[in-house]
Amino acid sequence: MFARDLVKRCGNNFPTKIAYYCGERSRTWREMDQRSDRFGVALQQLGHRPGQTEAILAPEGIEVYEHFFACMKIAAPRVSVDTGYIWPDELQSSRCMQRPAPWAPPHSLKDEK
């Protein structure tokens, strides 16, 4: 069994149990499974493949965990960048910050409510 299978099992066995709280928002295990499936499909449609490193630049929140689960499901190593840290000026102007990278904005997966 792979770690990605655990998300599916939790979604099937504990569909209404809360998996994550973030302020006023929460997600059940079923929602985490379904939304991480959608996130994984979106990443694949953008051209991401197994083994290709994925990164997300986002504040800590539910969407970061959905990205984590999506990466497990598509077999992509994941890198997290925490927006809570202040970057030095020399890093912001470096080549690595100027190079465009394909990504899926986490706000695109927020609730449609």
DSSP file (Angstrom, degrees, kcal/mol; ACC not computed):
  #  RESIDUE AA STRUCTURE BP1 BP2  ACC     N-H-->O    O-->H-N    N-H-->O    O-->H-N    TCO  KAPPA ALPHA  PHI   PSI    X-CA   Y-CA   Z-CA
    1    1 A M              0   0    0      0, 0.0     2,-0.2     0, 0.0     3,-0.0   0.000 360.0 360.0 360.0 140.3    0.0    0.0    0.0
    2    2 A F    >>  -     0   0    0      1,-0.1     3,-1.0    70,-0.0     4,-0.7  -0.640 360.0-111.6-100.5 160.4    1.2    3.5   -0.8
    3    3 A A  H >> S+     0   0    0      1,-0.3     3,-1.0    -2,-0.2     4,-0.8   0.858 117.6  61.4 -58.4 -35.4    0.7    6.7    1.2
    4    4 A R  H 3> S+     0   0    0      1,-0.3     4,-1.1    68,-0.2     3,-0.4   0.810  96.6  60.2 -63.1 -27.9   -1.6    8.0   -1.5
    5    5 A D  H <> S+     0   0    0     -3,-1.0     4,-2.5     1,-0.2    -1,-0.3   0.780  93.3  65.6 -69.3 -26.2   -3.9    5.0   -0.9
    6    6 A L  H <X S+     0   0    0     -3,-1.0     4,-2.6    -4,-0.7    -1,-0.2   0.862  97.7  53.2 -65.5 -35.2   -4.4    6.1    2.7
    7    7 A V  H  X S+     0   0    0     -4,-0.8     4,-2.3    -3,-0.4    -1,-0.2   0.931 110.8  46.9 -64.4 -44.7   -6.2    9.3    1.6
    8    8 A K  H  X S+     0   0    0     -4,-1.1     4,-2.0     2,-0.2    -2,-0.2   0.915 112.7  49.7 -62.5 -43.9   -8.6    7.2   -0.5
    9    9 A R  H  X S+     0   0    0     -4,-2.5     4,-3.2     2,-0.2     5,-0.3   0.914 110.8  48.8 -63.6 -42.6   -9.2    4.8    2.4
   10   10 A C  H  X S+     0   0    0     -4,-2.6     4,-2.7     1,-0.2    -1,-0.2   0.901 110.2  52.6 -63.4 -39.2   -9.9    7.6    4.8
   11   11 A G  H  < S+     0   0    0     -4,-2.3    -1,-0.2    18,-0.3    -2,-0.2   0.869 116.5  39.3 -62.5 -36.9  -12.3    9.1    2.3
   12   12 A N  H  < S+     0   0    0     -4,-2.0    -2,-0.2    -5,-0.1    -1,-0.2   0.882 124.5  36.4 -79.2 -40.6  -14.1    5.8    2.0
   13   13 A N  H  < S+     0   0    0     -4,-3.2    -3,-0.2     1,-0.2    -2,-0.2   0.768 131.5  25.6 -87.5 -27.7  -14.0    4.8    5.7
   14   14 A F  S >< S+     0   0    0     -4,-2.7     3,-1.0    -5,-0.3    15,-0.7  -0.393  71.0 155.4-131.0  55.7  -14.5    8.2    7.4
   15   15 A P  T 3  S+     0   0    0      0, 0.0    15,-1.1     0, 0.0    16,-0.4   0.782  77.9  34.7 -61.1 -30.4  -16.3   10.2    4.8
   16   16 A T  T 3  S+     0   0    0     12,-0.1     2,-0.3    13,-0.1    -5,-0.1   0.452  90.7 109.3-104.9  -0.6  -17.9   12.7    7.2
   17   17 A K  S <  S-     0   0    0     -3,-1.0    12,-1.8    -7,-0.2     2,-0.3  -0.574  78.3-109.7 -77.0 136.8  -15.1   12.9    9.7
   18   18 A I  E     -A   28   0A   0     -2,-0.3    10,-0.3    10,-0.2     3,-0.1  -0.496  33.9-179.0 -69.4 126.8  -13.3   16.3    9.7
   19   19 A A  E     +     0   0A   0      8,-3.2     2,-0.3     1,-0.3     9,-0.2   0.837  66.4  11.9 -91.6 -41.0   -9.8   15.9    8.3
   20   20 A Y  E     -A   27   0A   0      7,-1.6     7,-2.1     2,-0.0     2,-0.4  -0.999  55.8-159.7-144.0 141.4   -8.6   19.5    8.6
   21   21 A Y  E     +A   26   0A   0     -2,-0.3     2,-0.2     5,-0.2     5,-0.2  -0.939  11.0 174.9-112.8 141.7   -9.6   22.7   10.3
   22   22 A C  E >   -A   25   0A   0      3,-3.1     3,-2.1    -2,-0.4     2,-0.3  -0.743  64.1 -62.8-146.2  95.3   -8.3   26.1    9.1
   23   23 A G  T 3  S-     0   0    0      1,-0.3    -1,-0.2    -2,-0.2    38,-0.0  -0.494 120.0 -13.5  64.1-124.1  -10.0   28.9   10.9
   24   24 A E  T 3  S+     0   0    0     -2,-0.3    -1,-0.3    -3,-0.1     2,-0.2   0.602 125.4  84.2 -83.6 -12.9  -13.7   28.8   10.1
   25   25 A R  E <   +A   22   0A   0     -3,-2.1    -3,-3.1     2,-0.0     2,-0.3  -0.585  52.4 172.4 -94.1 153.6  -13.2   26.4    7.3
   26   26 A S  E     -A   21   0A   0     -5,-0.2     2,-0.4    -2,-0.2    -5,-0.2  -0.975  17.0-149.6-151.0 162.7  -12.9   22.6    7.4
   27   27 A R  E     -A   20   0A   0     -7,-2.1    -8,-3.2    -2,-0.3    -7,-1.6  -0.996  12.6-138.1-135.1 140.5  -12.7   19.6    5.1
   28   28 A T  E  >  -A   18   0A   0     -2,-0.4     4,-2.5   -10,-0.3   -10,-0.2  -0.442  33.8-105.8 -85.0 169.1  -13.9   16.1    5.6
   29   29 A W  H  > S+     0   0    0    -12,-1.8     4,-2.3   -15,-0.7   -18,-0.3   0.879 122.4  54.0 -64.6 -36.2  -11.8   13.1    4.5
   30   30 A R  H  > S+     0   0    0    -15,-1.1     4,-2.7   -16,-0.3     5,-0.2   0.938 110.2  46.8 -62.2 -44.9  -14.2   12.6    1.5
   31   31 A E  H  > S+     0   0    0    -16,-0.4     4,-3.1     1,-0.2     5,-0.3   0.906 110.9  51.7 -63.5 -41.3  -13.7   16.2    0.4
   32   32 A M  H  X S+     0   0    0     -4,-2.5     4,-2.1     2,-0.2    -1,-0.2   0.911 112.4  46.5 -61.9 -41.3   -9.9   15.9    0.9
   33   33 A D  H  X S+     0   0    0     -4,-2.3     4,-1.8   -26,-0.2    -2,-0.2   0.946 116.8  42.8 -65.0 -48.8   -9.9   12.8   -1.3
   34   34 A Q  H  X S+     0   0    0     -4,-2.7     4,-2.1     1,-0.2    -2,-0.2   0.919 116.7  46.1 -66.0 -44.5  -12.1   14.3   -4.0
   35   35 A R  H  X S+     0   0    0     -4,-3.1     4,-2.5     1,-0.2    -1,-0.2   0.868 111.6  50.9 -70.2 -35.8  -10.4   17.7   -4.1
   36   36 A S  H  X S+     0   0    0     -4,-2.1     4,-2.4    -5,-0.3    -1,-0.2   0.842 108.3  54.1 -70.3 -30.5   -6.9   16.2   -4.2
   37   37 A D  H  X S+     0   0    0     -4,-1.8     4,-2.4     2,-0.2    -2,-0.2   0.942 111.0  45.5 -61.3 -47.3   -8.1   14.0   -7.1
   38   38 A R  H  X S+     0   0    0     -4,-2.1     4,-2.5     1,-0.2    -2,-0.2   0.899 112.5  50.6 -63.5 -40.9   -9.2   17.1   -8.9
   39   39 A F  H  X S+     0   0    0     -4,-2.5     4,-2.4     2,-0.2    -1,-0.2   0.919 110.5  49.6 -63.4 -43.7   -6.0   18.9   -8.1
   40   40 A G  H  X S+     0   0    0     -4,-2.4     4,-2.3     2,-0.2    -2,-0.2   0.903 111.0  49.0 -62.2 -42.4   -3.9   16.0   -9.3
   41   41 A V  H  X S+     0   0    0     -4,-2.4     4,-2.5     2,-0.2    -1,-0.2   0.910 110.4  51.7 -63.0 -42.2   -5.9   15.9  -12.6
   42   42 A A  H  X S+     0   0    0     -4,-2.5     4,-1.4     2,-0.2    -2,-0.2   0.912 109.6  49.3 -61.8 -42.4   -5.4   19.6  -13.0
   43   43 A L  H  <>S+     0   0    0     -4,-2.4     5,-2.3     1,-0.2     4,-0.2   0.914 111.7  48.7 -62.6 -42.4   -1.7   19.3  -12.5
   44   44 A Q  H ><5S+     0   0    0     -4,-2.3     3,-1.5     1,-0.2    -2,-0.2   0.888 108.3  53.7 -65.1 -38.6   -1.5   16.5  -15.1
   45   45 A Q  H 3<5S+     0   0    0     -4,-2.5    -1,-0.2     1,-0.3    -2,-0.2   0.791 103.7  57.1 -66.6 -26.2   -3.5   18.5  -17.6
   46   46 A L  T 3<5S-     0   0    0     -4,-1.4    -1,-0.3    -5,-0.2    -2,-0.2   0.514 130.1 -97.9 -79.8  -4.6   -1.0   21.3  -17.1
   47   47 A G  T < 5S+     0   0    0     -3,-1.5     2,-0.2     1,-0.3    -3,-0.2   0.487  72.7 147.5 104.9   4.4    1.7   18.8  -18.2
   48   48 A H      < -     0   0    0     -5,-2.3    -1,-0.3    -6,-0.2    -2,-0.1  -0.548  26.3-168.3 -75.7 138.5    3.1   17.6  -14.8
   49   49 A R    >   -     0   0    0     -2,-0.2     3,-2.1     1,-0.1    25,-0.1  -0.812  33.1 -73.0-125.6 162.2    4.3   14.0  -14.8
   50   50 A P  T 3  S+     0   0    0      0, 0.0    26,-0.2     0, 0.0    25,-0.2  -0.270 119.6  22.2 -54.2 137.2    5.3   11.4  -12.2
   51   51 A G  T 3  S+     0   0    0     24,-2.8     2,-0.4     1,-0.3    25,-0.1   0.212  91.3 123.0  88.5 -15.1    8.7   12.2  -10.8
   52   52 A Q    <   -     0   0    0     -3,-2.1    -1,-0.3    23,-0.1     2,-0.1  -0.684  68.5-115.5 -81.6 128.0    8.6   15.9  -11.7
   53   53 A T        -     0   0    0     -2,-0.4     2,-0.3    23,-0.1    25,-0.2  -0.398  29.6-156.8 -67.7 135.1    9.0   18.1   -8.7
   54   54 A E  E     -b   78   0B   0     23,-3.2    25,-2.8    -2,-0.1     2,-0.3  -0.855   8.9-171.7-110.9 147.2    6.0   20.2   -7.7
   55   55 A A  E     -b   79   0B   0     -2,-0.3     2,-0.4    47,-0.3    25,-0.2  -0.979   6.7-165.3-136.4 151.1    6.0   23.4   -5.7
   56   56 A I  E     -b   80   0B   0     23,-1.2    25,-1.8    -2,-0.3     2,-0.7  -0.997   8.5-157.9-137.4 133.0    3.4   25.6   -4.2
   57   57 A L  E     +b   81   0B   0     -2,-0.4    25,-0.1    23,-0.1    23,-0.1  -0.914  46.8 120.6-109.6 103.4    3.7   29.1   -2.9
   58   58 A A  E     -b   82   0B   0     23,-1.2    25,-0.7    -2,-0.7    26,-0.2  -0.992  64.7 -95.4-159.4 153.6    0.9   29.6   -0.5
   59   59 A P        -     0   0    0      0, 0.0     5,-0.2     0, 0.0     2,-0.1  -0.400  63.5 -79.0 -69.1 156.8    0.1   30.5    3.1
   60   60 A E  S    S+     0   0    0      3,-0.1     2,-0.3     4,-0.1     3,-0.0  -0.372  82.1 118.2 -58.8 126.3   -0.5   27.5    5.4
   61   61 A G  S >> S-     0   0    0     -2,-0.1     4,-1.0    -3,-0.1     3,-0.8  -0.968  78.2 -72.1-173.2-178.7   -4.0   26.3    4.8
   62   62 A I  H >> S+     0   0    0     -2,-0.3     4,-2.0     1,-0.3     3,-0.5   0.873 122.3  60.9 -59.8 -39.3   -6.2   23.5    3.6
   63   63 A E  H 3> S+     0   0    0      1,-0.2     4,-2.2     2,-0.2    -1,-0.3   0.815  97.3  59.6 -61.9 -29.9   -5.2   23.9    0.0
   64   64 A V  H <> S+     0   0    0     -3,-0.8     4,-2.0    -5,-0.2    -1,-0.2   0.897 107.8  45.6 -63.9 -39.4   -1.6   23.2    0.9
   65   65 A Y  H <X S+     0   0    0     -4,-1.0     4,-2.6    -3,-0.5    -2,-0.2   0.848 109.4  54.3 -73.2 -34.0   -2.6   19.8    2.2
   66   66 A E  H  X S+     0   0    0     -4,-2.0     4,-2.5     2,-0.2    -2,-0.2   0.906 109.7  48.6 -63.1 -39.6   -4.8   19.2   -0.9
   67   67 A H  H  X S+     0   0    0     -4,-2.2     4,-2.5     2,-0.2    -2,-0.2   0.908 109.5  52.8 -63.8 -42.6   -1.7   19.9   -3.0
   68   68 A F  H  X S+     0   0    0     -4,-2.0     4,-1.8     1,-0.2    -2,-0.2   0.936 112.7  43.5 -58.2 -48.6    0.3   17.5   -0.8
   69   69 A F  H  X S+     0   0    0     -4,-2.6     4,-2.1     1,-0.2    -1,-0.2   0.889 111.9  54.0 -66.1 -39.2   -2.2   14.7   -1.3
   70   70 A A  H  X S+     0   0    0     -4,-2.5     4,-1.7     1,-0.2    -1,-0.2   0.911 107.4  50.9 -61.2 -42.1   -2.5   15.5   -5.0
   71   71 A C  H  <>S+     0   0    0     -4,-2.5     5,-2.8     1,-0.2     4,-0.4   0.884 108.5  51.8 -64.1 -38.2    1.3   15.2   -5.4
   72   72 A M  H ><5S+     0   0    0     -4,-1.8     3,-0.9     1,-0.2   -68,-0.2   0.915 109.2  51.4 -61.4 -40.8    1.2   11.8   -3.6
   73   73 A K  H 3<5S+     0   0    0     -4,-2.1    -2,-0.2     1,-0.2    -1,-0.2   0.807 115.0  39.9 -70.0 -29.8   -1.5   10.6   -6.0
   74   74 A I  T 3<5S-     0   0    0     -4,-1.7    -1,-0.2    -5,-0.1    -2,-0.2   0.306 112.3-117.0-101.5  10.0    0.4   11.6   -9.2
   75   75 A A  T < 5 +     0   0    0     -3,-0.9   -24,-2.8    -4,-0.4    -3,-0.2   0.895  63.7 147.2  59.4  45.1    3.8   10.4   -7.8
   76   76 A A      < -     0   0    0     -5,-2.8    -1,-0.2   -26,-0.2   -23,-0.1  -0.949  51.3-122.3-113.7 124.8    5.4   13.9   -7.8
   77   77 A P        -     0   0    0      0, 0.0   -23,-3.2     0, 0.0     2,-0.4  -0.390  34.2-139.5 -60.2 142.0    7.9   15.0   -5.2
   78   78 A R  E     -b   54   0B   0    -25,-0.2     2,-0.4    -2,-0.0   -23,-0.2  -0.884  18.3-167.9-116.4 137.4    6.6   18.1   -3.4
   79   79 A V  E     -b   55   0B   0    -25,-2.8   -23,-1.2    -2,-0.4     2,-0.4  -0.981  12.7-153.7-118.8 132.2    8.4   21.3   -2.3
   80   80 A S  E     -b   56   0B   0     -2,-0.4     2,-0.5   -25,-0.2   -23,-0.1  -0.888   6.6-166.0-109.2 137.3    6.7   23.7    0.0
   81   81 A V  E     -b   57   0B   0    -25,-1.8   -23,-1.2    -2,-0.4     2,-0.6  -0.983  15.6-144.5-121.0 118.5    7.5   27.4    0.2
   82   82 A D  E >   -b   58   0B   0     -2,-0.5     3,-1.2   -25,-0.1   -25,-0.1  -0.722   5.3-158.2 -88.0 122.0    6.0   29.2    3.2
   83   83 A T  T 3  S+     0   0    0    -25,-0.7    -1,-0.1    -2,-0.6     4,-0.1   0.506  82.8  82.3 -76.2  -2.7    4.9   32.7    2.5
   84   84 A G  T 3  S+     0   0    0    -26,-0.2     2,-0.3     2,-0.1    -1,-0.2   0.666  78.1  80.6 -74.4 -15.7    5.2   33.5    6.2
   85   85 A Y  S <  S-     0   0    0     -3,-1.2     2,-0.5     1,-0.0    -4,-0.0  -0.686  81.0-128.6 -91.5 145.2    8.9   34.0    5.8
   86   86 A I        -     0   0    0     -2,-0.3    -2,-0.1     1,-0.0    -3,-0.0  -0.813  23.3-138.1 -92.2 128.6   10.3   37.3    4.5
   87   87 A W        -     0   0    0     -2,-0.5     5,-0.0    -4,-0.1     2,-0.0  -0.670  19.7-113.0 -88.0 139.1   12.7   36.8    1.6
   88   88 A P    >>  -     0   0    0      0, 0.0     4,-1.9     0, 0.0     3,-0.8  -0.340  27.4-114.0 -65.5 152.4   15.9   38.9    1.5
   89   89 A D  H 3> S+     0   0    0      1,-0.3     4,-1.6     2,-0.2     5,-0.1   0.867 115.4  57.1 -55.7 -39.4   16.1   41.4   -1.4
   90   90 A E  H 34 S+     0   0    0      1,-0.2    -1,-0.3     2,-0.2     4,-0.2   0.824 107.0  48.9 -66.4 -28.8   19.0   39.5   -3.0
   91   91 A L  H X4 S+     0   0    0     -3,-0.8     3,-1.2     1,-0.2     6,-0.4   0.889 107.2  54.8 -74.7 -39.1   16.9   36.3   -3.2
   92   92 A Q  H 3< S+     0   0    0     -4,-1.9    -2,-0.2     1,-0.3    -1,-0.2   0.828 112.2  43.8 -63.4 -31.0   14.0   38.2   -4.8
   93   93 A S  T 3< S+     0   0    0     -4,-1.6    -1,-0.3     4,-0.1    -2,-0.2   0.423  92.5 111.9 -94.2   2.4   16.2   39.5   -7.5
   94   94 A S  S X> S-     0   0    0     -3,-1.2     4,-1.0    -4,-0.2     3,-0.6  -0.224  81.4-109.0 -74.0 166.0   18.0   36.2   -8.2
   95   95 A R  H 3> S+     0   0    0      1,-0.2     4,-1.5     2,-0.2     3,-0.4   0.846 115.4  60.7 -63.0 -35.2   17.6   34.2  -11.3
   96   96 A C  H 34 S+     0   0    0      1,-0.2    -1,-0.2     2,-0.2    -4,-0.1   0.835 105.8  47.2 -66.6 -29.7   15.6   31.4   -9.5
   97   97 A M  H <4 S+     0   0    0     -3,-0.6    -1,-0.2    -6,-0.4    -2,-0.2   0.725 112.5  50.2 -80.7 -21.1   12.9   33.9   -8.6
   98   98 A Q  H  < S+     0   0    0     -4,-1.0    -2,-0.2    -3,-0.4    -1,-0.2   0.668  87.3  96.2 -89.6 -18.4   12.7   35.3  -12.1
   99   99 A R  S  < S-     0   0    0     -4,-1.5     2,-0.1     1,-0.1    -4,-0.0  -0.591  78.8-124.4 -76.3 124.9   12.4   32.0  -13.9
  100  100 A P        -     0   0    0      0, 0.0    -2,-0.1     0, 0.0    -1,-0.1  -0.421  27.8-168.2 -69.2 143.3    8.8   31.1  -14.6
  101  101 A A        -     0   0    0     -2,-0.1     2,-0.2   -46,-0.0     0, 0.0  -0.996  25.4-112.6-131.6 137.8    7.5   27.8  -13.3
  102  102 A P        +     0   0    0      0, 0.0     2,-0.3     0, 0.0   -47,-0.3  -0.467  51.5 151.7 -67.8 138.6    4.3   26.0  -14.1
  103  103 A W        -     0   0    0     -2,-0.2   -47,-0.1   -49,-0.1   -49,-0.0  -0.979  44.5-122.3-159.1 165.3    1.9   25.9  -11.1
  104  104 A A        -     0   0    0     -2,-0.3   -61,-0.1     3,-0.0   -62,-0.0  -0.969  33.1-125.6-116.2 117.2   -1.7   25.7  -10.2
  105  105 A P    >   -     0   0    0      0, 0.0     3,-1.8     0, 0.0     4,-0.3  -0.402  12.0-138.4 -64.4 131.8   -2.9   28.5   -7.9
  106  106 A P  G >  S+     0   0    0      0, 0.0     3,-1.8     0, 0.0     4,-0.2   0.801  99.3  67.5 -62.3 -27.2   -4.5   27.2   -4.8
  107  107 A H  G >  S+     0   0    0      1,-0.3     3,-1.0     2,-0.2    -3,-0.0   0.706  86.4  70.3 -67.1 -15.9   -7.3   29.8   -4.9
  108  108 A S  G <  S+     0   0    0     -3,-1.8    -1,-0.3     1,-0.2     0, 0.0   0.664  99.1  49.0 -72.7 -14.1   -8.5   28.1   -8.1
  109  109 A L  G <  S+     0   0    0     -3,-1.8    -1,-0.2    -4,-0.3    -2,-0.2   0.340  83.7 123.0-105.5   5.8   -9.7   25.1   -6.0
  110  110 A K  S <  S-     0   0    0     -3,-1.0    -3,-0.0    -4,-0.2     0, 0.0  -0.194  76.0 -73.4 -66.4 161.4  -11.5   27.1   -3.3
  111  111 A D        -     0   0    0      1,-0.1    -1,-0.1     2,-0.1    -2,-0.0  -0.145  31.0-137.6 -54.6 145.8  -15.2   26.4   -2.6
  112  112 A E              0   0    0      1,-0.2    -1,-0.1    -3,-0.1    -2,-0.1   0.402 360.0 360.0 -84.6   2.6  -17.6   27.6   -5.2
  113  113 A K              0   0    0      0, 0.0    -1,-0.2     0, 0.0    -2,-0.1   0.483 360.0 360.0 -63.4 360.0  -19.9   28.8   -2.4
